Amino acid sequence: MGNYKAGPFLEQIQLPEDLRSKFGLDDLPQISDELRQYIVDVISEIGNSHFGASLGVVEMTVALHYVFNTPVDQLVWDVGHQAYGHKILTGRREQFHTNRLKGGISGFPKRSESEFDTFGVGHSSTSISAALGMAVANNYKGEKNRQHIAVIGDGALTAGLAFEGLNHSGYEKDANLLVVLNDNCMSIDPNVGALRDYLTDITTSHTYNKVKDEVWNLLGKISKFGPDAQSVASKISSALKGSLLKQSNLFESLNFRYFGPIDGHDVIGMAKIMSDLKDIPGPKILHCVTRKGAGFKFSEEGNPTQWHAPGVFNKDTGEIVKIVPKSPEPPKYQDVFGYSIVELAEKNDKIMGITPAMPSGCSLNIMMEAMPNRTFDVGIAEQHAVTFSAGLATQGMVPFCNIYSSFMQRAFDQVLHDVALQNLNVVFCLDRGGLVGADGATHHGAYDLAYMRCIPNMIVSAPMNESELRNLMFTAQLENMGPFSIRYPRGKGVQTEWKTAFQKIKVGTGRKVTTGNDIAILTIGHPGNFAQKAIDELKESGASIAHYDMRFVKPIDEIMLHEVFSKFNKIITVEDGCLMGGFGSAVIEFMSDQKYSAEIVRLGIKDEYIHHGTQEELWEDAGFDANSIVKTVIEMLQLKEINIRKTVNL
């Protein structure tokens, strides 16, 4: 692994300057083929990476770096799932096999990694605003010849931030801004909403496209009549768009010059059009129609969602390699959520499911299939998802708003103002809470315990296992619970027999998992399993360790904390979240308010960004895995060092 052979043209390209200086237009198709093959060769072996999105923009990537003088011209990728070809062409081909591995290159554009990564991304819909900021800044500095290109997918265009960027861009008429719309009708799951239908109308209106082409062909023939010809043709084209599409052009109504739709896999055609667009001032949009997974037979013919991030696969047969466990394994937390919400909804007809463009990622697709009229994919629009849920709640519904912890950050004000201020019973199921692994800093769910616990009326909880997740979900949908947050991690739980009967949990109560006399370990959520592993590891030391699974950060179990502080003067708190303002902070605040005194060591995510690696590697680096807990107990109790075998984190 790591000795990958580039094609004869790609081998000559270390930086985009090589692409521009050594090759002509007619070479671009072969370069595109070699780039696509290189991505397939590497990703099929290393797995652990996104796939379909980058294949879909190979030709676009080659054309962009061929036409534009990157990095002087600023190229901004939206989200960044699709930037693998960009990384390979910008000096990172030899490191590409380390993609998303600990110590390797990031799976997303990252400013600290390369000058060609002009803006760090990972969350969607930021590219237009960022590129506009760059354009305005460079105009102010007098660098008016620099180009600024934002590449955004049709899925990312559904977010409010993208529309805000478009709205402002249309006002900045002097900005050299080109928005390249990568239209493949897909985000991770199929795109939804009126914008999708609008783009489909444009791309599938044969009459409009045929007449449009004839108008511009005619323009080429009459251009000798002077500059008025283009003005006349532009007016004709605008009229055609309105009459043939039976609606005005959305982008032109925002003062963008609209070009397209064009074939996003015709690299020569795109290069020619992009060259022409460089000479047209002001904000422009180039609408490119692409296919996710293009050029690789099995991804084009298969399930696009499956090929978004397929893992290791056989590039010759398309078979995705799956490791078959020797014995039954626990389910993923997301699947426990998916099946449990259907069970609850069958008993409570007020329950509805909402997700912003992640039905398969959070397993809400299980309810979507069983109860399509009670399940809503609202597109990449977290703010709307929350306020839409609030609206449902005002009418007596019980919305389960399922959002990745990292993405919930985008809707903080809506949680605070639209849900909590009105004390509405919206259940926030925050998937991917804690360190998520290879996606890295942009996707870690490090902050939800802290940012949720500061909101009045909010209940903040985290289950230690699958049964606890089911019981918290059951509790949250009971009458008049108010805002209720349940966070759980990416990946598998710990119980093979997880489908237990629902039981109500009294809000604000924890549970004592083990008794002891020397030291207390207080945990929240899944890391409670790390504590149990550590306690088992320390049995031979003779230490008597109590373990409390607190279950709720807010309201925290004060009766249990009185017991802990009355009995123990050495306490460890463990959380898969930021230490600043998190669970450990809540325990210390209680100690201070109640005038207790104890030695407390908090284990969790320190005040720094954690980059990518496996979850196990990152838990260890952050210092709250089972081995870290063992070492902390040894230090606090001043135990004689024992032979600690390497534990397996759960």
C-alpha positions as CSV (number, residue, x, y, z in Angstrom):
1,M,0.0,0.0,0.0
2,G,1.3,3.5,-0.9
3,N,3.1,2.6,-4.1
4,Y,0.5,3.7,-6.6
5,K,1.3,4.3,-10.2
6,A,0.1,7.5,-11.9
7,G,-0.6,7.5,-15.6
8,P,2.0,9.0,-18.0
9,F,0.4,12.5,-18.1
10,L,-0.6,12.6,-14.4
11,E,2.9,11.6,-13.4
12,Q,4.2,14.8,-14.9
13,I,1.8,17.0,-12.8
14,Q,3.1,18.0,-9.4
15,L,1.3,21.3,-9.3
16,P,-1.3,23.0,-11.5
17,E,1.4,25.1,-13.2
18,D,2.6,21.8,-14.7
19,L,-0.9,21.1,-16.1
20,R,-1.1,24.6,-17.6
21,S,2.5,24.7,-19.1
22,K,3.0,21.1,-20.3
23,F,-0.4,20.2,-21.8
24,G,-2.9,21.4,-24.4
25,L,-6.7,21.3,-24.5
26,D,-6.7,18.0,-26.3
27,D,-4.7,16.4,-23.5
28,L,-7.3,17.1,-20.9
29,P,-9.5,14.1,-21.5
30,Q,-6.6,11.7,-20.9
31,I,-5.5,13.6,-17.8
32,S,-9.1,13.3,-16.5
33,D,-9.1,9.6,-17.2
34,E,-5.8,9.1,-15.4
35,L,-6.9,11.2,-12.4
36,R,-10.1,9.3,-12.1
37,Q,-8.2,6.0,-12.2
38,Y,-5.7,7.1,-9.6
39,I,-8.6,8.0,-7.2
40,V,-10.2,4.6,-7.8
41,D,-6.8,2.8,-7.3
42,V,-6.1,4.4,-4.0
43,I,-9.5,4.6,-2.4
44,S,-10.4,1.0,-3.3
45,E,-7.5,-0.1,-1.2
46,I,-7.4,2.3,1.7
47,G,-11.2,2.6,2.1
48,N,-12.1,5.1,4.9
49,S,-12.8,7.8,2.4
50,H,-15.4,9.5,0.3
51,F,-15.6,8.4,-3.2
52,G,-18.5,9.2,-5.5
53,A,-18.4,13.0,-5.1
54,S,-14.8,13.3,-6.3
55,L,-15.3,11.0,-9.3
56,G,-18.2,13.2,-10.3
57,V,-16.0,16.4,-10.6
58,V,-12.8,15.0,-12.1
59,E,-13.3,16.9,-15.4
60,M,-14.4,20.0,-13.6
61,T,-11.3,19.9,-11.4
62,V,-9.0,19.5,-14.3
63,A,-10.7,22.3,-16.3
64,L,-10.6,24.7,-13.3
65,H,-6.9,24.2,-12.6
66,Y,-6.1,24.4,-16.3
67,V,-8.0,27.6,-16.9
68,F,-7.4,29.5,-13.7
69,N,-4.1,30.6,-12.3
70,T,-4.5,28.8,-8.9
71,P,-3.6,29.6,-6.2
72,V,-3.4,33.3,-7.3
73,D,-7.0,32.8,-8.5
74,Q,-8.9,31.6,-5.4
75,L,-10.7,28.3,-5.7
76,V,-13.1,27.5,-2.9
77,W,-14.7,24.0,-2.6
78,D,-18.0,23.6,-0.8
79,V,-18.0,20.8,1.8
80,G,-14.9,19.3,0.3
81,H,-16.0,15.6,-0.2
82,Q,-15.3,16.2,-3.9
83,A,-11.8,17.7,-3.5
84,Y,-9.7,14.6,-3.9
85,G,-8.7,15.3,-7.5
86,H,-7.9,18.8,-6.4
87,K,-5.5,17.5,-3.8
88,I,-3.8,15.1,-6.2
89,L,-3.2,18.0,-8.7
90,T,-1.9,20.4,-6.0
91,G,1.2,18.6,-4.8
92,R,-0.3,15.9,-2.6
93,R,-0.4,12.9,-5.0
94,E,2.4,11.1,-3.1
95,Q,0.6,11.6,0.2
96,F,-2.9,10.8,-1.1
97,H,-2.8,7.2,0.3
98,T,-2.7,8.8,3.8
99,N,-6.0,10.5,3.2
100,R,-8.0,10.6,6.5
101,L,-5.5,8.5,8.4
102,K,-3.9,9.7,11.6
103,G,-1.0,12.0,10.7
104,G,-2.0,11.9,7.0
105,I,-3.7,14.5,4.8
106,S,-7.2,15.7,5.7
107,G,-10.2,14.4,3.8
108,F,-11.3,18.1,3.3
109,P,-9.5,21.2,2.1
110,K,-7.5,22.7,4.9
111,R,-5.7,26.0,4.8
112,S,-2.8,24.8,7.0
113,E,-2.2,21.9,4.6
114,S,-1.8,23.8,1.3
115,E,-1.9,27.2,-0.2
116,F,-4.2,25.8,-2.8
117,D,-6.8,25.1,-0.1
118,T,-8.0,28.7,0.2
119,F,-10.7,28.0,2.7
120,G,-11.1,25.2,5.2
121,V,-14.4,23.4,4.7
122,G,-16.3,20.3,6.0
123,H,-19.8,21.8,6.6
124,S,-21.8,22.7,3.5
125,S,-22.9,25.9,1.8
126,T,-20.0,28.2,2.9
127,S,-18.2,28.5,-0.5
128,I,-20.2,31.5,-2.0
129,S,-19.9,33.7,1.1
130,A,-16.2,32.9,1.5
131,A,-15.3,33.4,-2.2
132,L,-17.2,36.7,-2.2
133,G,-15.3,37.9,0.9
134,M,-12.1,37.1,-0.9
135,A,-13.2,38.9,-4.0
136,V,-14.2,42.0,-2.1
137,A,-11.0,42.0,-0.1
138,N,-8.8,41.7,-3.2
139,N,-10.8,44.5,-5.0
140,Y,-10.1,46.7,-2.0
141,K,-6.4,45.9,-2.1
142,G,-6.3,46.8,-5.8
143,E,-5.8,43.2,-7.0
144,K,-8.8,43.3,-9.3
145,N,-7.5,40.8,-11.9
146,R,-7.7,37.8,-9.5
147,Q,-10.5,35.4,-10.1
148,H,-12.6,33.8,-7.3
149,I,-14.4,30.5,-7.9
150,A,-16.9,28.8,-5.6
151,V,-17.8,25.2,-6.5
152,I,-21.1,24.3,-4.8
153,G,-23.3,21.3,-5.2
154,D,-27.1,21.4,-5.8
155,G,-27.5,19.8,-2.4
156,A,-25.5,22.4,-0.6
157,L,-27.4,25.1,-2.5
158,T,-30.5,24.3,-0.4
159,A,-29.0,25.8,2.8
160,G,-30.0,29.3,3.8
161,L,-26.3,30.4,3.9
162,A,-25.9,29.7,0.2
163,F,-28.9,31.9,-0.6
164,E,-27.5,34.7,1.7
165,G,-24.2,34.5,-0.2
166,L,-26.0,34.7,-3.6
167,N,-28.1,37.6,-2.5
168,H,-25.1,39.6,-1.4
169,S,-23.0,38.6,-4.3
170,G,-25.5,40.0,-6.8
171,Y,-25.1,43.4,-5.1
172,E,-21.3,43.4,-5.5
173,K,-21.3,44.0,-9.2
174,D,-17.5,44.6,-9.4
175,A,-16.6,41.3,-7.7
176,N,-14.8,38.7,-9.9
177,L,-16.9,35.8,-8.7
178,L,-17.8,32.7,-10.5
179,V,-20.1,30.2,-8.9
180,V,-19.8,26.7,-10.4
181,L,-22.9,24.8,-9.7
182,N,-22.2,21.0,-9.6
183,D,-25.6,19.7,-10.3
184,N,-25.8,15.9,-9.7
185,C,-29.2,15.8,-7.9
186,M,-27.5,14.3,-4.9
187,S,-26.1,15.4,-1.6
188,I,-25.4,12.2,0.4
189,D,-29.0,11.1,0.1
190,P,-31.1,12.2,-2.9
191,N,-31.7,15.9,-3.0
192,V,-35.1,17.2,-2.1
193,G,-37.2,20.4,-2.4
194,A,-38.4,23.0,-4.8
195,L,-34.9,24.0,-5.8
196,R,-34.2,20.5,-7.0
197,D,-37.3,20.6,-9.2
198,Y,-36.3,24.0,-10.5
199,L,-32.8,22.8,-11.6
200,T,-34.4,19.7,-13.1
201,D,-36.7,21.8,-15.2
202,I,-33.7,23.7,-16.5
203,T,-31.7,20.6,-17.3
204,T,-34.5,18.5,-18.8
205,S,-36.3,21.2,-20.9
206,H,-35.2,20.0,-24.3
207,T,-37.1,22.8,-26.0
208,Y,-35.4,25.4,-24.0
209,N,-31.9,24.0,-24.5
210,K,-32.4,23.4,-28.2
211,V,-33.7,27.0,-28.8
212,K,-31.0,28.4,-26.5
213,D,-28.3,26.7,-28.6
214,E,-29.8,27.9,-31.8
215,V,-29.9,31.5,-30.5
216,W,-26.2,31.5,-29.6
217,N,-25.2,29.8,-32.8
218,L,-27.0,32.6,-34.6
219,L,-25.3,35.1,-32.5
220,G,-21.9,33.7,-33.6
221,K,-22.9,34.3,-37.2
222,I,-24.1,37.9,-36.8
223,S,-21.4,39.0,-34.3
224,K,-19.9,41.1,-37.2
225,F,-22.8,43.5,-36.8
226,G,-21.2,44.8,-33.6
227,P,-21.7,44.8,-29.8
228,D,-25.5,45.3,-30.0
229,A,-25.8,41.7,-31.3
230,Q,-25.0,40.3,-27.8
231,S,-27.4,42.7,-26.1
232,V,-30.2,41.6,-28.5
233,A,-29.4,37.9,-28.1
234,S,-29.2,38.3,-24.3
235,K,-32.7,39.8,-24.3
236,I,-34.0,37.0,-26.5
237,S,-32.4,34.4,-24.3
238,S,-34.0,35.9,-21.2
239,A,-37.3,35.9,-22.8
240,L,-36.9,32.3,-23.8
241,K,-36.0,31.3,-20.3
242,G,-39.2,32.9,-19.0
243,S,-41.5,31.6,-21.7
244,L,-40.1,28.1,-22.3
245,L,-39.5,27.3,-18.6
246,K,-42.6,29.1,-17.5
247,Q,-40.7,30.9,-14.8
248,S,-38.0,33.5,-14.5
249,N,-34.4,32.5,-14.0
250,L,-33.7,32.4,-10.2
251,F,-30.0,33.3,-10.5
252,E,-30.5,36.1,-13.0
253,S,-33.1,37.6,-10.7
254,L,-30.2,37.8,-8.1
255,N,-28.1,39.8,-10.7
256,F,-25.9,36.8,-11.6
257,R,-25.1,36.1,-15.3
258,Y,-26.3,32.6,-15.8
259,F,-24.6,30.1,-18.2
260,G,-25.7,26.6,-18.8
261,P,-26.6,24.0,-18.2
262,I,-23.5,22.4,-19.7
263,D,-22.1,18.8,-19.6
264,G,-19.9,18.6,-16.5
265,H,-18.0,15.7,-18.0
266,D,-16.9,17.5,-21.2
267,V,-13.6,18.7,-20.0
268,I,-12.6,20.5,-23.2
269,G,-16.0,22.2,-23.4
270,M,-15.8,23.4,-19.8
271,A,-12.3,24.7,-20.2
272,K,-13.4,26.8,-23.2
273,I,-16.4,28.2,-21.4
274,M,-14.4,29.0,-18.3
275,S,-11.8,30.8,-20.4
276,D,-14.5,33.0,-21.8
277,L,-16.1,33.6,-18.4
278,K,-12.8,35.0,-17.1
279,D,-13.3,38.1,-19.3
280,I,-16.9,38.8,-18.2
281,P,-17.0,41.0,-15.1
282,G,-19.2,40.7,-12.1
283,P,-20.9,37.6,-10.5
284,K,-21.6,34.7,-12.8
285,I,-22.9,31.2,-12.4
286,L,-21.9,28.2,-14.5
287,H,-24.4,25.4,-14.2
288,C,-22.7,22.0,-14.8
289,V,-24.6,18.8,-14.9
290,T,-22.6,15.9,-13.5
291,R,-23.1,12.3,-12.4
292,K,-21.9,11.3,-8.9
293,G,-19.4,8.5,-9.2
294,A,-19.0,9.2,-13.0
295,G,-16.6,7.1,-14.9
296,F,-16.6,4.1,-12.6
297,K,-19.1,1.6,-13.8
298,F,-20.1,0.1,-10.5
299,S,-20.8,3.5,-8.7
300,E,-22.7,4.8,-11.7
301,E,-24.9,1.7,-11.9
302,G,-25.2,1.1,-8.1
303,N,-26.7,2.9,-5.2
304,P,-25.2,6.4,-5.1
305,T,-25.6,6.7,-1.3
306,Q,-23.7,3.4,-0.9
307,W,-20.9,4.7,-3.0
308,H,-20.6,8.0,-1.2
309,A,-18.1,6.4,1.2
310,P,-18.0,2.7,0.4
311,G,-14.9,1.6,2.4
312,V,-12.5,-0.9,0.8
313,F,-13.8,-2.4,-2.5
314,N,-12.6,-4.5,-5.4
315,K,-12.1,-2.0,-8.3
316,D,-12.5,-4.8,-10.9
317,T,-15.7,-6.3,-9.7
318,G,-17.3,-3.5,-7.7
319,E,-17.6,-5.8,-4.6
320,I,-17.5,-3.8,-1.4
321,V,-15.5,-5.6,1.1
322,K,-17.4,-6.3,4.3
323,I,-15.9,-7.9,7.4
324,V,-18.2,-10.6,8.6
325,P,-18.1,-10.8,12.4
326,K,-17.4,-14.2,14.0
327,S,-20.2,-13.7,16.5
328,P,-23.2,-11.3,16.8
329,E,-22.1,-7.7,17.2
330,P,-23.9,-4.8,18.8
331,P,-25.8,-2.5,16.4
332,K,-24.9,1.0,15.5
333,Y,-26.4,3.6,17.8
334,Q,-28.0,5.3,14.8
335,D,-29.8,2.0,13.9
336,V,-31.1,1.6,17.4
337,F,-32.5,5.1,17.0
338,G,-34.0,4.3,13.6
339,Y,-35.8,1.2,14.7
340,S,-36.8,2.6,18.1
341,I,-38.5,5.7,16.7
342,V,-40.7,3.5,14.5
343,E,-41.7,1.5,17.6
344,L,-42.5,4.6,19.5
345,A,-44.4,6.2,16.5
346,E,-46.6,3.1,16.2
347,K,-47.8,3.8,19.7
348,N,-47.8,7.6,19.6
349,D,-49.3,9.1,16.5
350,K,-48.0,12.6,17.5
351,I,-44.4,11.6,16.8
352,M,-42.8,12.9,13.6
353,G,-39.2,12.5,12.3
354,I,-37.2,15.4,10.8
355,T,-33.7,15.3,9.4
356,P,-31.6,17.8,7.3
357,A,-30.5,15.7,4.4
358,M,-29.2,12.8,6.4
359,P,-31.9,10.1,6.4
360,S,-29.5,7.2,5.8
361,G,-26.7,8.7,7.9
362,C,-29.0,8.9,11.0
363,S,-31.2,5.9,10.0
364,L,-34.4,8.0,9.9
365,N,-34.8,6.3,6.5
366,I,-36.3,3.4,8.4
367,M,-39.2,5.5,9.6
368,M,-39.3,7.3,6.2
369,E,-40.1,4.0,4.6
370,A,-42.6,2.8,7.2
371,M,-44.3,6.2,7.7
372,P,-43.5,8.5,4.8
373,N,-46.2,11.0,5.8
374,R,-44.7,11.5,9.2
375,T,-41.0,11.8,8.2
376,F,-39.4,14.9,6.6
377,D,-36.0,15.3,4.9
378,V,-35.8,19.1,4.7
379,G,-32.5,19.3,2.8
380,I,-29.2,20.8,4.0
381,A,-31.0,23.3,6.2
382,E,-30.4,22.7,9.9
383,Q,-31.9,26.1,11.0
384,H,-35.1,25.3,9.1
385,A,-35.2,21.8,10.5
386,V,-35.2,23.2,14.1
387,T,-37.8,25.9,13.5
388,F,-39.9,23.6,11.4
389,S,-39.9,21.2,14.4
390,A,-40.8,24.0,16.7
391,G,-43.8,24.8,14.5
392,L,-44.9,21.1,14.6
393,A,-44.6,21.2,18.4
394,T,-46.9,24.2,18.7
395,Q,-49.6,22.1,17.2
396,G,-49.2,19.2,19.6
397,M,-46.8,17.1,17.6
398,V,-43.7,15.5,19.1
399,P,-41.0,16.1,16.6
400,F,-37.8,14.0,16.8
401,C,-35.3,16.4,15.1
402,N,-32.3,14.2,14.2
403,I,-29.1,16.1,13.4
404,Y,-25.4,15.3,13.7
405,S,-24.0,17.1,16.8
406,S,-21.5,19.0,14.6
407,F,-24.2,20.2,12.3
408,M,-26.5,21.2,15.2
409,Q,-24.0,24.0,15.9
410,R,-25.4,25.8,12.8
411,A,-28.9,26.0,14.4
412,F,-28.0,27.1,17.9
413,D,-30.0,30.3,17.8
414,Q,-33.1,28.4,16.6
415,V,-32.7,26.0,19.4
416,L,-32.4,28.8,21.9
417,H,-35.0,31.2,20.6
418,D,-37.6,29.2,18.7
419,V,-37.7,26.0,20.8
420,A,-36.3,26.6,24.4
421,L,-37.7,30.1,24.9
422,Q,-41.1,28.8,24.1
423,N,-40.5,25.6,26.1
424,L,-41.6,23.4,23.2
425,N,-41.4,19.6,23.3
426,V,-38.9,19.1,20.5
427,V,-36.6,16.0,20.9
428,F,-33.1,16.6,19.6
429,C,-31.4,13.3,18.8
430,L,-27.8,14.3,18.2
431,D,-26.0,11.6,16.3
432,R,-22.2,11.5,16.1
433,G,-21.8,13.0,19.6
434,G,-18.1,13.1,20.5
435,L,-15.1,12.2,18.4
436,V,-16.1,10.7,15.1
437,G,-12.8,9.6,13.6
438,A,-11.6,10.2,10.1
439,D,-13.8,13.2,9.2
440,G,-11.7,15.2,11.7
441,A,-12.2,18.6,13.3
442,T,-15.0,19.8,11.2
443,H,-17.2,16.8,12.2
444,H,-16.4,16.0,15.8
445,G,-19.4,16.5,18.0
446,A,-17.3,18.0,20.8
447,Y,-19.5,20.9,22.0
448,D,-23.2,19.9,22.3
449,L,-23.1,19.0,26.0
450,A,-21.6,22.5,26.7
451,Y,-23.8,24.5,24.3
452,M,-27.0,22.7,25.2
453,R,-26.6,22.9,29.0
454,C,-26.3,26.7,28.9
455,I,-29.9,27.0,27.4
456,P,-32.8,27.4,29.9
457,N,-35.5,24.8,29.8
458,M,-33.2,22.3,28.0
459,I,-32.9,18.7,29.2
460,V,-29.4,17.4,28.3
461,S,-28.8,13.6,28.3
462,A,-26.6,10.9,26.9
463,P,-27.1,7.1,27.1
464,M,-24.3,4.7,28.1
465,N,-25.7,1.9,26.0
466,E,-28.5,1.0,23.5
467,S,-31.2,0.2,26.2
468,E,-30.6,3.6,27.8
469,L,-31.0,5.3,24.4
470,R,-34.3,3.6,23.9
471,N,-35.5,4.6,27.4
472,L,-34.4,8.2,26.9
473,M,-36.3,8.3,23.6
474,F,-39.3,6.9,25.3
475,T,-39.1,9.4,28.2
476,A,-38.6,12.3,25.8
477,Q,-41.9,11.8,24.0
478,L,-44.0,11.7,27.1
479,E,-46.4,14.7,27.7
480,N,-45.0,18.2,28.4
481,M,-41.3,17.2,28.6
482,G,-40.1,20.4,26.9
483,P,-36.9,20.6,24.9
484,F,-35.0,17.4,25.3
485,S,-31.5,16.6,23.9
486,I,-30.2,13.1,23.6
487,R,-26.7,12.6,22.2
488,Y,-25.0,9.4,21.2
489,P,-21.8,8.5,19.4
490,R,-20.9,7.4,15.9
491,G,-20.5,3.6,15.6
492,K,-21.5,0.5,17.5
493,G,-22.9,0.2,21.0
494,V,-22.2,-2.6,23.5
495,Q,-25.3,-4.7,23.7
496,T,-26.2,-7.6,21.3
497,E,-29.5,-8.0,23.1
498,W,-30.6,-4.4,22.9
499,K,-34.3,-4.5,22.0
500,T,-35.5,-4.2,25.6
501,A,-38.9,-3.0,26.8
502,F,-39.3,0.7,27.0
503,Q,-39.0,2.1,30.5
504,K,-39.5,5.7,31.7
505,I,-36.4,7.3,33.2
506,K,-37.0,10.0,35.8
507,V,-35.5,13.1,34.3
508,G,-32.4,14.2,36.2
509,T,-31.5,10.9,37.7
510,G,-28.3,8.9,37.3
511,R,-27.6,5.3,38.2
512,K,-24.9,3.6,40.3
513,V,-23.2,1.0,38.1
514,T,-20.6,-0.2,40.6
515,T,-20.0,0.5,44.3
516,G,-16.7,1.3,45.9
517,N,-15.0,3.3,48.7
518,D,-11.7,4.7,47.4
519,I,-12.5,6.8,44.4
520,A,-15.6,7.7,42.3
521,I,-15.7,7.8,38.5
522,L,-18.6,9.9,37.1
523,T,-19.4,9.4,33.4
524,I,-21.8,10.7,30.9
525,G,-22.8,8.6,27.8
526,H,-20.9,6.0,26.0
527,P,-17.5,6.6,27.8
528,G,-19.1,4.9,30.8
529,N,-18.2,1.7,29.1
530,F,-14.5,2.8,29.1
531,A,-14.8,3.3,32.8
532,Q,-16.2,-0.2,33.3
533,K,-13.3,-1.6,31.3
534,A,-10.9,0.4,33.4
535,I,-12.5,-0.9,36.6
536,D,-12.2,-4.4,35.4
537,E,-8.5,-3.8,34.6
538,L,-7.8,-2.4,38.0
539,K,-9.3,-5.3,40.0
540,E,-5.9,-6.8,40.7
541,S,-4.8,-3.5,42.2
542,G,-7.2,-3.8,45.1
543,A,-8.6,-0.4,44.4
544,S,-12.3,0.0,45.4
545,I,-13.9,2.1,42.7
546,A,-17.4,3.4,42.5
547,H,-18.9,4.2,39.1
548,Y,-21.8,6.5,38.5
549,D,-23.5,6.8,35.1
550,M,-25.0,10.3,35.5
551,R,-27.2,10.0,32.3
552,F,-28.2,13.7,32.6
553,V,-25.9,16.8,32.4
554,K,-28.9,19.0,33.0
555,P,-30.7,18.7,35.3
556,I,-27.9,16.9,36.9
557,D,-28.7,14.4,39.7
558,E,-28.0,16.5,42.8
559,I,-29.0,13.7,45.2
560,M,-26.4,11.4,43.6
561,L,-23.8,14.2,43.7
562,H,-24.5,14.8,47.4
563,E,-23.8,11.1,48.0
564,V,-20.6,11.3,45.9
565,F,-19.2,14.4,47.6
566,S,-20.2,13.2,51.1
567,K,-18.3,9.9,50.6
568,F,-15.4,10.6,48.2
569,N,-12.6,13.1,48.2
570,K,-11.1,11.8,44.9
571,I,-13.3,12.0,41.8
572,I,-12.8,11.5,38.1
573,T,-15.2,12.8,35.5
574,V,-15.2,11.3,32.0
575,E,-16.9,12.8,28.9
576,D,-16.6,12.6,25.1
577,G,-17.0,16.3,24.8
578,C,-15.2,19.6,25.5
579,L,-14.0,20.1,29.0
580,M,-14.8,23.9,28.8
581,G,-18.3,24.2,30.1
582,G,-19.1,20.5,29.8
583,F,-20.1,17.7,32.1
584,G,-17.0,17.9,34.4
585,S,-17.6,21.6,34.7
586,A,-21.2,21.0,35.8
587,V,-19.8,18.7,38.6
588,I,-17.3,21.3,39.7
589,E,-20.0,24.0,39.7
590,F,-22.1,21.8,42.0
591,M,-19.2,21.2,44.3
592,S,-18.5,24.9,44.5
593,D,-22.1,25.9,45.0
594,Q,-22.6,23.3,47.7
595,K,-19.3,24.2,49.5
596,Y,-17.9,20.7,49.0
597,S,-14.2,20.1,48.6
598,A,-12.6,17.2,46.6
599,E,-9.8,16.5,44.2
600,I,-11.4,16.2,40.8
601,V,-9.7,15.2,37.6
602,R,-11.7,15.9,34.4
603,L,-11.1,13.6,31.4
604,G,-12.4,14.8,28.1
605,I,-11.6,16.9,25.0
606,K,-9.2,19.7,25.9
607,D,-9.4,23.3,24.6
608,E,-8.0,22.4,21.2
609,Y,-9.2,21.1,17.9
610,I,-8.7,17.3,17.4
611,H,-7.8,16.2,14.0
612,H,-8.4,12.9,12.1
613,G,-7.7,9.3,13.0
614,T,-9.7,6.3,14.1
615,Q,-12.0,6.8,17.0
616,E,-9.8,4.6,19.2
617,E,-6.7,6.6,18.3
618,L,-8.4,9.8,19.1
619,W,-9.9,8.6,22.4
620,E,-6.4,7.7,23.5
621,D,-4.9,11.0,22.3
622,A,-7.6,13.0,24.0
623,G,-6.9,11.0,27.2
624,F,-10.3,9.5,28.2
625,D,-10.0,6.0,26.9
626,A,-10.0,3.0,29.2
627,N,-6.2,3.1,29.6
628,S,-6.2,6.8,30.4
629,I,-8.8,6.2,33.1
630,V,-6.6,3.4,34.6
631,K,-3.6,5.6,34.7
632,T,-5.5,8.5,36.3
633,V,-6.8,6.2,39.0
634,I,-3.3,4.9,39.7
635,E,-1.9,8.4,39.9
636,M,-4.7,9.7,42.2
637,L,-4.6,6.7,44.5
638,Q,-0.8,6.5,44.3
639,L,-1.1,2.8,43.6
640,K,1.9,0.7,42.9
641,E,2.2,0.6,39.1
642,I,0.5,-2.6,37.8
643,N,1.1,-4.4,34.5
644,I,-1.6,-2.7,32.4
645,R,-2.4,-4.8,29.4
646,K,-3.6,-2.8,26.3
647,T,-7.4,-2.7,26.6
648,V,-9.8,-2.7,23.8
649,N,-12.0,0.4,23.9
650,L,-15.7,-0.1,23.5
